[in-house]
């Protein structure tokens, strides 16, 4: 049996705070500053591209 790790394509703000040492307010500040691109799925549900988040924390440039 093979153990495959499934990586999510999108993350909610709360999930980002569990993966990285930042608070939700920082995520929303970065979205306002254009460092992260919020994707509104429905009323009250906003997600962020997991690759864009990872690139931000690794210091890599992300094409917007």
ZIKA-V543308 format. One record per helix or strand. SS is the DSSP state (helix for helix, strand for strand). FROM is the first residue (numbers start at 1). TO is the last residue. If there is no record, write none. Layout:
{{SS | FROM | TO} {SS | FROM | TO}}
This chain:
{{strand | 10 | 12} {helix | 13 | 19} {helix | 24 | 33} {strand | 38 | 42} {strand | 45 | 49} {helix | 50 | 58}}
